[in-house]
């Protein structure tokens, strides 16, 4: 061992002193991990841009991935996938593939002096050396002991440049080393830069030079909409001083040694740098004695979860601004939220400036703006830290989203028939601090998609609105805000096809998204299917005048045809942008009359499988004459500030990063400020604060509305208080008593049949003591009822018993046809159909005619089910009636034990629905049984209508929604068309409506219970909607969206209005949702955080019920208990929400995944809403709200006799 040999005290002191010197000075080559042939290294082939694939004995973790091989490259990096040509990444980082850039540039080993060594190593000495570096870098965490390592060393590598006489010995050369040390659940990168190991800091690149690069890039990540750049952690900048600092500074307590936790399993948050940046005071440089290696026994440090990492600053010799390493994670446009608003649903109060003063117009300005009076009127101005026209202001540096719909008709080539746009989704995202914009349009058929690829300018206006501003110039939103009209005309040459684009920008909605409506009309030349389109960088001059902006340009694009040939084409572009400005502010007149939009890195793609067209581009706004090219990173976009930060330029290349308003951090990493949590009273009395990224919204509580000042919540005129409806009555629970509202806020309580008491306290009546059953029957008392069953040997319904058996309907039917008794017994008439009865006397599900050979399915009453009759030789698939429980109460089949009344749990398991009776809150597991079999189906959601005793379900194999009576009956289809993946389902038993989510169509719909009247109520800003639940008495709807990038729980009224986010923080996969009307608690189960939590929606008082649950899917509540289905345990689990612990579990005999679960109440819960009586006076759909109802027409209404009315009664 390296420290055990120093036994004498003098030698021990000398070793300690020399170790101190080694820490203060940069490491020498002798302190690198052993390398070269003597260490058992392999040698990378000499040359430039050489790559070797190394198959690993044990995997390496990088970000959230696991890799069994890595690629070692001459150019100073290790990749997780085969690297592309060096021309794609040199000077153009980050790369499109996963990369650990140790000191990456255009390097060369072809002269025989430079070499690249590599090996896998699990020797104790190497693992101990790696552990010492890691544990020194993280001194407060548990000690780490790696189990395997990969060592890569670049020795004396030179820049790749033309050879000249004397080259070789006199060349500047770099030496550096990477050690990837791994455990089963994590990997670390230990990077070592020797004292004399960095002799050059840039390499030639085309006609200039490129600074060497160090950092970590995940590479391209395929998302829902885009394949885009993944997380990118940069440890150097575009300044040579940052390269020199690698050998001079540290994050591990040893100069020149840098340690990072680069991958973890099963969860990964952020790249975690070492935390020891301080160094001892420098001593006189001395070389350690031969063979000496620093002995360090420091304990390992804290690895923060990546959320509170302090980044080590360094100062250059020129005294420039401090530069930090950067945790840079560009937006993943493939997972974007989509807001969809129909034109008729948008009611934007477009403000028109006129004479007046701020005194009576102040509320016309943005909440982030101020009003200023002028001699001729007033104007709004954004406050510092925000930009816009004063009426609409957004935070500097904050990414922006644009969403909307596309309408119109476009002809392709010579086609006589157009392709129609019918509310196609358009959504865009801009990383404002580097000017990169992304646009996607959905549902584009293959007949049109390739031909739209040249029109990247469809989304170019969003690039102009939020372009990266050069010094002294402003982007579109800074000047005119978010309300304007853009009209563009495209003329394609030489065919003169013309396309008109009209876009109405309607301002920022309640989700802080810019809303746009787009109309396309005209013809475009055909681009053959399978072609690709390349658009070179271009510039466009914008001319600004009073309320009008114009621009025009000619653009070329190259079509690469499927046969390999190319075709260069051209179109002319003219556009006008009209808006309304404030004429009273003379400062606006000093605006540059002309500005130039420069667009490069244009990416266009048509995804035929998903029918999506995608555009991406980088946008800068600046001087028409070009001027001197800006080198400051704030103007080039290569600053590495957080996506929620603004870059502040300094002198030369100096800059600083500052988190946008509403965020906090060091500018390299920014976190949302929870204004609602930090100041709960920020919204005032009777208001609810809703935190959002970078901002917050105030909403009045139910029963209140904003006053004229737009800030104070005042009480609405309240109807009489209905204690029965709001649950404040003192009656016994709904299973035993009924609350009846009278008038003037009064109510009465009465016990339900089968109970006795004053209505506030009800006791079960034991009907069996009154001799209610026949003398030859046994009486069974139940809660609120009783059953009678004839004793063995007797037959009847329990009220009347006799020694002779009573025939069932099937038996009576059969025997009536066999009345003709012959010498050999009963003989049916020739050609007569005789029904078949099972052993219990019920109709067999499949009946056949013995003469014709035809068979068909029948219901429980023997009636033929239409469409099931088959010809001779084939058999229909008939559903077994035995799966449905017999009717509750006294039954005509005394030999079948009746299902007792009470409350039950219904849950879905693959192709069937099962039930578990509840006795109190306990599951009667021995009495559990299936009530419905649907072979070959996958049932997801389950809901129960307590009025008609119907179970409703969604299934995804042949997407549909169906229902059946739990007391017997055949399944009835409710919805069969225009469904992709229906999942969550909920019933409004008062308004007689069914609600459901569709996770492929990304929408929420409602329909009447027979499915005849159907309407979409939410179709925006949804990614993976799943669970949905109703609160009928209060007119509220709740649902979850398990979008892995932005999970949330939302609410709205039942008509889809007043939508807002209830929970968005600390969510993973919120699968299940339930609402308990007695406690007014909304509870959910999360398969990502493995928690169960509850909150009062009106108060937002979120609390944890239980941790450590495995993989919950469905959830329901009854009294003190919450019941959920678990995919890992294949069980229904009961949780006492007061005790916060599991109380029971039930595992069905069939061990498969359990899906949705619902409570089937014995009595409907108390409460009323405005739709409960006479359909609320509506002609079609009646959708409840907290203070009234909305009358809505179904989407498929023919327009005859349907009247819509807004909320209110």
Beta strands, then each sheet from edge to edge (+ up, - down):
strand 1: 42-43
strand 2: 51-62
strand 3: 65-73
strand 4: 77-79
strand 5: 99-104
strand 6: 107-108
strand 7: 115-121
strand 8: 148-159
strand 9: 174-182
strand 10: 186-193
strand 11: 202-205
strand 12: 208-211
strand 13: 213-217
strand 14: 220-222
strand 15: 227-229
strand 16: 232-234
strand 17: 257-264
strand 18: 272-273
strand 19: 326-328
strand 20: 369-374
strand 21: 377-382
strand 22: 386-388
strand 23: 393-395
strand 24: 400-412
strand 25: 419-431
strand 26: 436-441
strand 27: 468-469
strand 28: 483-493
strand 29: 497-508
strand 30: 513-524
strand 31: 532-535
strand 32: 538-545
strand 33: 548-560
strand 34: 566-578
strand 35: 594-607
strand 36: 612-622
strand 37: 645-649
strand 38: 655-659
strand 39: 663-665
strand 40: 670-672
strand 41: 687-692
strand 42: 695-700
strand 43: 704-706
strand 44: 713-715
strand 45: 737-741
strand 46: 747-751
strand 47: 755-757
strand 48: 762-764
strand 49: 777-782
strand 50: 785-790
strand 51: 795-796
strand 52: 801-802
strand 53: 821-822
strand 54: 825-826
strand 55: 846-848
strand 56: 855-857
strand 57: 904-909
strand 58: 912-919
strand 59: 922-933
strand 60: 939-945
strand 61: 950-955
strand 62: 960-965
strand 63: 972-975
strand 64: 982-988
strand 65: 993-998
strand 66: 1003-1008
strand 67: 1014-1018
strand 68: 1025-1031
strand 69: 1036-1041
strand 70: 1048-1053
strand 71: 1060-1063
strand 72: 1070-1076
strand 73: 1081-1086
strand 74: 1091-1095
strand 75: 1103-1107
strand 76: 1112-1118
strand 77: 1121-1126
strand 78: 1131-1136
strand 79: 1141-1146
strand 80: 1154-1160
strand 81: 1181-1185
strand 82: 1188-1192
sheet 1: 1+ 7- 8+ 6-
sheet 2: 1+ 7- 8+ 9- 10+ 17- 18+
sheet 3: 2+ 3- 4+ 5- 13+ 16- 19+
sheet 4: 11+ 12-
sheet 5: 14+ 15-
sheet 6: 20+ 21-
sheet 7: 22+ 23-
sheet 8: 27+ 36+ 26- 25+ 24- 30- 29+ 28- 34+ 33- 31+
sheet 9: 27+ 36+ 35- 32+
sheet 10: 37+ 38-
sheet 11: 39+ 40-
sheet 12: 41+ 42-
sheet 13: 43+ 44-
sheet 14: 45+ 46-
sheet 15: 47+ 48-
sheet 16: 49+ 50-
sheet 17: 51+ 52-
sheet 18: 53+ 54-
sheet 19: 55+ 56-
sheet 20: 59+ 58- 57+ 80-
sheet 21: 60+ 61- 62+ 63-
sheet 22: 64+ 65- 66+ 67-
sheet 23: 68+ 69- 70+ 71-
sheet 24: 72+ 73- 74+ 75-
sheet 25: 76+ 77- 78+ 79-
sheet 26: 81+ 82-
end
